[in-house]
Every structure is written in C-alpha cells, then in structure tokens.
Amino acid sequence: MPALKKTVSTVLSAALLSVCVVGPAGAADKDKTDDKQPKPTGPMSTVGGKRLGEVGTQVQLGPGAPVLPKKLTGRSWIVADAENGQVLASHNAHWRLPPASTLKMLFADTVLPALQPKTMTHMVSEEDLAGVGEGSSLVGVKEDHSYTVHDLWLGVFLQSGNDAVHVLSEMYGGVDATVAAMQRHAEELQALDTKVVSPDGYDAPTQVSSAYDLTLFARSGLQKADFREYSATATAQFPGEKKKGKKRETFGIQNTNRLITGDIGVDPYKGIAGVKNGYTTHAGNTFTGVAERDGKVLLVTVMNPSSEESHAVYKEAASLLDWGFASSGKVTPVGELVPPRSAATGAGKGARPAGGSTKADARVDAAAAASTAGSGGAWIALSITGGLLVVLAAGVFLVNRRWPLPDLVRRLPRR
C-alpha cells in the first residue's frame, strides 16, 4: 500500500473510532437496538430541559453507574425521581403518541377532587353510557342501577372501565365539559404534548400525550389520597345486578396493572404503588408506574414497546425501575419534571367545566381551592404504605410537603 494511502486510511479509521467511543455523554451505553426503533418525525418539546427534546436515548452515566437495560423497545420512555423531579434517563420523552388508558390518570387528577364525598351515589341512565366506544374495556356498569363514586373510581383504576369514566364525566358536567377541564389541567401542569379528545383514552385521531406528560399526570395525581388509594388497590368487589327482594350481588374485579397483581411471566414488583396501564390497537401498550425502594421513589413511563414478548411493557418498566434504583446518585440528570404553573406564581386555577354553570361547579370550586392551597415550593412529602398482597412489599413515598399529608394506604383486597 502506498505510504500516502496508508496514512489516510489510518487517520480515517482513528476518526471513526473516536466518534464511536466518545460521542454524546452516555451515548456509548445505549442499546444498539435504539437505531432500529421508530423515531419522531418532527421536533419535540424541550419542557424540562433541552436534552428531553432530542431524539433517542438520553443518559449521562457517572462512575459506578450501571448501563441501561438491554433490548428496551418502547418508542418512548422515561424514568425519574418522584421527589426532586430529576429525570435520570429518557428515550424520546416528548414524542406525542396515543396514550390509551394511561390518559385516565389525567381524568382522575382533574375530576376526582370535584366528586366528593366518595359515598355520593348516582343512578345510571341510558344517556350516561351512550358515548362509550365500541370495544371499550368495561367494568360492568348497568343503567337503572346506582353506584357510589367510590365504586366507580375502583372500576376506572382496576378494570380501566370506560363505562365508569363516562358516568363520572356525566356527574362532573358532561363529557365535553370534562374534556375541556382535562385540557386546561394538562396546560396547568405544563403537559403541553397532550391533546385531549376523550376522557377515557379511547383512540381518537388527534388524541396524543407523551411519556413526559403521563409522568407529570401521575406525579400530580399521587398528591391526592383517593388517587393513591385507588391506583394501589389490587382487588375489590364491584356492585352487580339488583334483583327485587334480594340483596344486591357483587363480583370481584382485579387490577390489570400486572406489576401489582402479577401474571404468567411477570411477578409483582417489590415496592410498587400504582399507577395506570393502557392498551389500544393504535396506541399499543402504555404504562406509568411508581415504586419505592430503600427510601427512594421513582416514576417510570413506557409507551408502545415493539417487542412481541408477553407483557413487554411491564418487563421494560420493571427493568428501568431496577436500573433507576441501582443508579441513584451515580448519574447526572438529563432533565427535570417541571412543577405546575401555579407553583411558581402561588395562584392556582380551578377546574371548572366549560359552558357555564353546571351541577358540579360548587364542588369544582371547593376542590380547586383545596388542591391549590400551598401548592408552591418543593415537591417533597407524600407517603404510601403498601399492604400484603402476594409478595408485594410495603412502600412509603414522598412527593410534596406543602400539600396535605396523606393517611396510610394499604394495597389489600377490598370487600
């Protein structure tokens, strides 16, 4: 080989090697399958930090930090510290994708405070169930039967019942009013990737969210004791048919969050405390979870894994949680979960249904006042204690000291 040609070849080889080895911080640690995954086709938001708007995996490992799990196939995912809001790692965090039933976290965070007390009852009419989409997941709500708000929320969180969502929406002021309130609340939380079309997450052409936004919804919802209770409940009894002259029947329902209840090929996750899973043909599988280990609390969201492995969304979420706990104090955050807009100004916004005065207005105003009082400041203290379910461990977790301190919540079967 001529000397000049040999020199050029050597220089080019060295340059290529340096690109592969150095690259962006943490890039050499990402899974090679990352390059084979679908990618966002347009620019992404930079809410929470510039790196969260970049395509691909974002992680900055420090000394002693484990590499990210291999074979992560989620189109978008994020793992973050629930207490201080630091994003430990992400992948296309702001990619706007169909959310499926994980959007019910926003629904609950918006509507739940207004429908109090939870012993309130509602007689279901045919009109209440008229808008439930074909093929929806259902808990078994029947017209001409009454249910408490508590019953309906268990149907939403455990069975992802779109029938329960529509009844609660009607109690709130109607589906349109609920959708408008959810959109306003998303904007208040700075969840700007989210477009709400249906309150239950049922597929709609323009309905989207992101792993980042879903994590914000979970973090906000977990400030509320009722939200924590419902999302952590494993099994419950749901009211069935009422026959004349006989005690009303009940039937068992089980949480479809497999990191709580387990299933073939997936074990309950130690320290899990919620929050919500989803699936539609268009969205694929979606999941947001929260777990505690050794005093550290993490949030994880995974959207639409391409793996054909059974329960891939739960397995990838569990592996990211394991990585996050093992990486505590060993990684440089790549972004943050931003606080609500009102946290910076000290002024909260009510979640009043659109379209003027409704039967829910008074409850909405009271709930807004309660939920925004003292909402500024650090997100530091909130606690959950896990009960005994199969191999579930107790969990205590902290989010916001300035919000009312919760009572203990037990993940026991409900009777």
C-alpha positions in Angstrom: 0.0 0.0 0.0 1.5 3.4 -0.9 2.6 5.5 2.1 0.1 8.3 1.5 -2.9 5.9 1.0 -1.9 4.0 4.2 -1.7 7.3 6.2 -5.1 8.4 5.0 -6.6 5.0 5.9 -5.1 5.2 9.4 -6.4 8.7 10.0 -9.9 7.8 8.8 -10.0 4.7 11.0 -8.9 6.7 14.1 -11.5 9.3 13.4 -14.3 6.8 13.1 -13.2 5.0 16.2 -13.2 8.3 18.2 -16.8 9.1 17.1 -17.9 5.6 18.3 -16.2 5.8 21.6 -16.7 9.4 22.6 -20.0 10.7 21.1 -22.5 12.5 23.3 -22.4 11.8 27.1 -23.8 8.4 27.7 -24.4 7.6 24.0 -22.0 4.7 24.0 -24.0 3.0 26.8 -27.3 2.9 24.9 -28.7 -0.3 23.4 -27.8 -0.9 19.8 -31.5 -1.7 19.0 -32.1 2.0 19.6 -31.1 2.6 15.9 -33.7 0.2 14.7 -36.6 1.7 16.6 -39.2 4.1 15.1 -38.3 7.7 15.6 -40.2 11.0 15.9 -40.6 12.7 12.5 -40.8 16.3 13.9 -39.3 18.4 16.5 -40.1 17.6 20.2 -40.7 19.9 23.1 -37.9 20.9 25.4 -40.1 21.4 28.5 -38.0 20.1 31.4 -34.7 20.5 29.6 -33.0 20.7 26.1 -31.9 17.0 26.1 -35.5 15.8 26.6 -36.3 17.3 23.2 -33.6 15.3 21.5 -34.3 12.1 19.5 -33.1 8.8 21.0 -31.8 7.8 24.4 -30.6 10.4 26.8 -28.5 9.3 29.8 -25.3 10.5 31.4 -23.6 7.8 33.4 -21.2 8.6 36.2 -18.6 6.4 37.9 -20.1 3.1 39.1 -23.4 3.6 37.3 -24.9 0.5 35.6 -25.6 0.7 31.9 -29.2 0.9 30.8 -31.1 -2.3 30.4 -30.7 -4.1 27.0 -33.4 -4.6 24.5 -35.6 -1.7 25.5 -38.2 -1.4 22.7 -40.5 1.3 23.9 -41.0 4.0 21.4 -40.8 6.5 24.3 -39.9 6.0 27.9 -38.7 8.0 31.0 -37.5 7.2 34.5 -37.5 10.0 37.0 -37.1 10.7 40.7 -40.6 11.3 42.1 -39.4 13.5 44.9 -37.0 16.0 43.3 -38.2 15.6 39.8 -34.9 14.8 38.3 -35.1 12.8 35.0 -32.5 10.0 35.3 -32.8 8.8 31.7 -35.2 9.1 28.8 -35.9 8.0 25.3 -37.9 10.3 23.0 -39.5 11.7 26.2 -41.7 14.3 24.4 -42.8 12.2 21.4 -46.5 12.8 21.0 -48.1 9.3 20.9 -51.6 7.9 21.5 -51.8 7.3 25.3 -54.6 4.8 25.6 -56.0 4.4 29.2 -53.0 6.0 30.8 -54.8 9.2 30.0 -57.2 8.2 32.8 -54.6 9.5 35.2 -55.3 13.0 33.9 -59.0 12.3 34.0 -58.8 11.2 37.7 -56.5 14.1 38.7 -58.9 16.6 37.1 -62.3 15.1 38.2 -61.7 13.2 41.4 -61.4 16.3 43.7 -64.8 17.6 42.5 -66.8 14.5 43.1 -66.8 14.4 46.9 -67.7 12.8 49.2 -66.9 9.4 47.7 -70.0 8.0 49.2 -72.1 10.1 46.8 -74.4 7.9 44.7 -75.6 8.2 41.1 -78.4 6.4 39.3 -77.0 5.5 35.9 -79.2 6.4 32.9 -79.0 5.2 29.3 -77.6 8.5 28.3 -74.7 8.2 30.7 -73.4 5.2 28.8 -74.3 6.4 25.3 -70.8 7.6 24.3 -68.8 4.5 25.4 -66.7 3.5 22.4 -67.1 0.1 20.7 -64.7 -2.5 22.0 -64.0 -0.4 25.2 -62.8 -2.0 28.4 -65.7 -2.2 30.8 -66.2 -2.8 34.5 -69.9 -3.7 34.1 -71.9 -0.6 35.0 -75.6 -1.1 34.3 -78.2 1.5 33.6 -81.0 1.9 36.2 -78.6 0.9 38.9 -77.0 3.2 41.5 -73.3 3.3 42.3 -71.2 5.3 44.7 -68.3 7.5 43.4 -66.0 5.1 45.3 -67.4 2.1 43.3 -66.9 4.0 40.0 -63.4 5.0 40.7 -62.4 1.4 41.6 -63.9 0.5 38.2 -61.8 3.1 36.5 -58.5 2.2 38.1 -58.8 -1.6 38.4 -60.6 -2.5 35.3 -60.0 0.6 33.3 -63.7 0.8 32.7 -64.7 3.3 30.1 -68.3 2.9 31.2 -67.3 4.1 34.7 -65.4 7.0 33.1 -68.4 8.2 31.2 -70.7 8.0 34.2 -68.3 10.1 36.3 -67.9 12.5 33.4 -71.7 13.0 33.3 -71.7 13.6 37.1 -68.9 16.2 36.6 -70.9 18.1 34.0 -70.8 16.1 30.8 -68.1 14.6 28.5 -67.4 17.8 26.7 -67.0 19.8 29.9 -64.7 17.0 31.3 -62.5 17.0 28.2 -62.2 20.8 28.3 -61.3 20.7 32.0 -58.7 18.0 31.4 -57.1 20.0 28.7 -56.9 23.1 31.0 -55.5 21.0 33.8 -52.9 19.5 31.4 -51.8 23.0 30.5 -51.6 24.0 34.1 -49.3 21.0 34.7 -47.2 22.1 31.7 -48.1 18.9 30.0 -48.0 20.6 26.6 -47.7 17.5 24.5 -51.2 16.4 25.4 -54.3 16.9 23.3 -57.4 15.5 25.0 -60.3 14.3 22.9 -61.9 11.6 25.0 -61.8 11.4 28.8 -61.1 7.6 28.8 -58.2 7.5 26.4 -60.2 5.7 23.7 -58.4 6.2 20.3 -59.2 9.4 18.5 -57.4 10.8 15.5 -55.8 13.8 17.3 -55.6 12.5 20.8 -51.9 12.3 22.0 -49.7 12.6 25.0 -46.1 11.7 25.8 -44.1 9.8 28.3 -43.1 13.1 29.9 -46.7 14.3 30.2 -48.0 11.0 31.5 -45.3 11.1 34.2 -46.5 14.6 35.2 -50.1 13.4 35.5 -49.0 10.5 37.7 -46.9 12.8 39.9 -49.8 15.3 40.3 -52.4 12.6 40.9 -50.4 11.0 43.6 -50.7 14.1 45.7 -54.3 13.0 46.3 -55.1 10.4 48.9 -58.0 8.9 47.0 -56.0 8.7 43.8 -53.2 6.9 45.7 -55.7 4.5 47.3 -57.5 3.6 44.0 -54.3 3.2 42.0 -52.7 0.9 44.6 -55.8 -1.3 45.2 -55.3 -4.9 43.9 -58.7 -6.4 44.1 -62.2 -5.2 45.1 -65.9 -6.2 45.0 -68.0 -4.3 42.4 -71.8 -3.9 42.7 -73.7 -6.2 40.3 -77.3 -6.7 39.4 -80.0 -5.7 41.9 -82.9 -8.2 42.0 -86.2 -7.3 43.7 -86.4 -8.6 47.2 -82.8 -9.8 47.3 -79.5 -8.3 48.5 -77.6 -6.8 45.6 -75.0 -9.1 44.1 -71.3 -8.1 43.9 -68.5 -9.6 41.8 -64.7 -9.5 42.1 -62.5 -7.2 40.0 -58.7 -7.2 39.8 -56.3 -4.5 38.9 -55.0 -5.0 35.4 -51.7 -3.4 36.4 -49.6 -6.6 36.3 -46.8 -5.1 38.4 -49.3 -5.0 41.2 -51.1 -8.3 40.7 -48.7 -10.3 38.6 -49.4 -12.7 35.8 -47.8 -15.6 34.0 -44.3 -14.4 33.1 -44.4 -11.3 35.3 -44.0 -11.0 39.0 -45.5 -8.3 41.2 -42.8 -5.6 41.6 -41.4 -5.1 45.0 -42.5 -1.7 46.3 -45.0 -0.9 43.6 -47.7 1.6 44.5 -49.6 2.1 41.2 -50.4 3.8 38.9 -52.0 3.0 35.5 -51.7 0.9 32.4 -53.4 1.0 29.0 -53.8 -0.6 25.6 -55.5 0.0 22.3 -54.7 -1.3 18.8 -53.5 2.2 17.8 -51.5 3.0 20.9 -50.1 -0.4 21.7 -49.3 -1.0 25.4 -48.7 2.0 27.7 -47.8 2.1 31.4 -46.9 4.5 34.1 -45.8 3.2 37.5 -44.4 4.4 40.8 -42.3 2.4 43.2 -40.3 2.8 46.4 -37.1 1.1 47.5 -34.8 2.0 50.4 -36.4 5.4 50.8 -36.0 6.3 47.0 -39.2 6.8 45.0 -39.2 6.5 41.2 -41.7 7.1 38.4 -41.4 5.3 35.1 -43.4 5.5 31.9 -43.1 3.2 28.9 -45.1 3.7 25.7 -45.7 1.2 22.9 -42.9 -1.4 23.1 -42.3 -3.1 19.8 -41.3 -6.4 21.5 -43.6 -9.3 20.8 -42.7 -10.7 24.2 -45.7 -11.2 26.5 -46.2 -8.3 29.0 -43.2 -6.4 27.5 -44.5 -3.0 28.8 -44.3 -4.3 32.4 -41.0 -6.1 32.0 -39.4 -3.0 30.4 -40.8 -0.7 33.1 -39.6 -3.1 35.8 -36.1 -3.2 34.3 -36.0 0.6 34.1 -37.1 0.9 37.8 -34.3 -1.6 38.7 -31.8 0.5 36.8 -33.0 3.7 38.4 -32.7 2.4 41.9 -29.2 1.0 41.2 -28.2 4.3 39.6 -29.2 6.5 42.5 -26.6 9.2 42.9 -24.5 7.8 40.1 -26.0 9.6 37.1 -26.2 13.2 36.0 -29.9 14.1 35.4 -30.8 14.8 31.8 -33.8 17.0 32.6 -36.5 17.6 35.2 -40.2 17.1 35.8 -41.5 20.7 35.9 -43.9 21.8 38.6 -47.4 23.2 37.8 -47.5 26.7 36.5 -49.3 27.8 39.7 -46.5 26.5 41.8 -44.3 29.4 40.5 -46.9 32.1 40.9 -48.7 30.8 44.0 -52.0 31.2 42.2 -54.0 28.0 41.2 -56.5 27.6 38.5 -59.9 25.9 39.1 -61.0 23.0 37.0 -64.5 24.5 36.2 -66.3 22.6 33.5 -66.7 24.6 30.3 -70.0 26.0 29.2 -71.2 28.0 32.2 -72.7 26.9 35.5 -73.2 23.1 36.0 -74.2 20.9 38.9 -70.6 20.2 39.6 -69.5 23.9 39.8 -69.6 24.2 43.6 -67.7 21.0 44.1 -65.2 22.1 41.5 -64.5 25.4 43.2 -64.1 23.8 46.6 -61.8 21.1 45.1 -59.7 23.7 43.3 -59.3 25.8 46.4 -58.2 22.7 48.4 -55.8 21.3 45.8 -54.0 24.6 45.0 -53.6 25.8 48.6 -49.9 25.8 49.4 -49.0 24.2 46.1 -45.9 26.3 45.6 -42.5 25.2 46.7 -40.5 21.9 46.6 -42.2 18.6 45.8 -41.2 16.8 48.9 -43.6 14.8 51.1 -46.3 12.3 50.4 -46.5 8.8 51.8 -47.9 5.5 50.8 -47.6 2.3 52.8 -48.0 -1.0 50.9 -50.1 -3.8 52.3 -49.6 -7.6 52.0 -50.5 -8.9 48.5 -48.7 -12.0 47.3 -45.1 -10.8 47.5 -45.8 -7.0 47.5 -43.6 -5.1 49.9 -44.6 -2.0 51.9 -43.9 1.2 50.2 -43.5 4.7 51.6 -43.1 7.6 49.2 -42.7 11.3 49.3 -43.6 14.0 46.8 -44.8 17.3 48.2 -44.5 18.6 51.7 -46.7 21.6 51.0 -49.8 19.5 50.1 -51.9 17.8 52.9 -50.0 14.9 54.4 -51.9 11.7 53.5 -53.0 8.8 55.6 -51.6 5.4 55.1 -52.9 3.4 52.2 -53.0 -0.4 52.2 -53.0 -2.4 49.0 -55.2 -5.1 50.4 -58.2 -6.7 48.6 -61.3 -4.6 49.1 -64.5 -6.1 50.3 
